[in-house]
């Protein structure tokens, strides 16, 4: 069966450290993978997209890697801040037609 | 630029009652999505529209759920009759189409069925 697993339900880290979130998938062959941020009571907000032929993407303090052999994406937030506290969702698109399948999310808490 | 607008933000109904949610996508966005999000889970697609045409409704429980997107702009999602298990957040999203992959989400409607 198809699965998208994010490493843990919750992750606590100290301010200033690098947060690393994991997204593993089974029985998908995604054309690309996206990461979204979701705050309580709000809809998800797009952060980064990485295509199957790309190894790494960066945007300010954010970095995403994509390993299609391991079927895994890693999402890094460097120099983390309390304002980074939120739930982070990975989403896969198999066809490139923008039909997204979401993981369950990881709730990140950055402790001051 | 205004984002995706949804109403109501919250709805409490008794089981077996009907309920409707409304979505106004970002101006110019041809593609509109309705998602269901249960507590602690990621969004799950219910239906996708390209303009006024439903191009993917395979996950929509058609015995009780219906949706429409008249004139290819606003959309309404309806549940009739609602069941206890329908309690969740209903998210609407839109994207420009033309191979633009980013989806823009509204704040969602939180439904509680008693």
HADDOCK unambig.tbl for C-alpha pairs under 7 A between the chains (distance, minus, plus):
assign (segid A and resid 41 and name CA) (segid B and resid 107 and name CA) 6.86 0.50 0.50
assign (segid A and resid 42 and name CA) (segid B and resid 107 and name CA) 4.53 0.50 0.50
assign (segid A and resid 42 and name CA) (segid B and resid 108 and name CA) 6.81 0.50 0.50
assign (segid A and resid 43 and name CA) (segid B and resid 91 and name CA) 6.94 0.50 0.50
assign (segid A and resid 43 and name CA) (segid B and resid 105 and name CA) 5.29 0.50 0.50
assign (segid A and resid 43 and name CA) (segid B and resid 106 and name CA) 5.48 0.50 0.50
assign (segid A and resid 43 and name CA) (segid B and resid 107 and name CA) 4.55 0.50 0.50
assign (segid A and resid 43 and name CA) (segid B and resid 108 and name CA) 6.21 0.50 0.50
assign (segid A and resid 44 and name CA) (segid B and resid 105 and name CA) 6.02 0.50 0.50
assign (segid A and resid 45 and name CA) (segid B and resid 104 and name CA) 6.83 0.50 0.50
assign (segid A and resid 45 and name CA) (segid B and resid 105 and name CA) 6.83 0.50 0.50
assign (segid A and resid 46 and name CA) (segid B and resid 102 and name CA) 6.64 0.50 0.50
assign (segid A and resid 98 and name CA) (segid B and resid 101 and name CA) 5.50 0.50 0.50
assign (segid A and resid 101 and name CA) (segid B and resid 44 and name CA) 6.94 0.50 0.50
assign (segid A and resid 102 and name CA) (segid B and resid 42 and name CA) 5.30 0.50 0.50
assign (segid A and resid 102 and name CA) (segid B and resid 43 and name CA) 6.09 0.50 0.50
assign (segid A and resid 102 and name CA) (segid B and resid 44 and name CA) 6.97 0.50 0.50
assign (segid A and resid 103 and name CA) (segid B and resid 42 and name CA) 5.46 0.50 0.50
assign (segid A and resid 104 and name CA) (segid B and resid 40 and name CA) 6.65 0.50 0.50
assign (segid A and resid 104 and name CA) (segid B and resid 41 and name CA) 4.44 0.50 0.50
assign (segid A and resid 104 and name CA) (segid B and resid 42 and name CA) 4.46 0.50 0.50
assign (segid A and resid 105 and name CA) (segid B and resid 41 and name CA) 6.81 0.50 0.50
assign (segid A and resid 105 and name CA) (segid B and resid 42 and name CA) 6.26 0.50 0.50
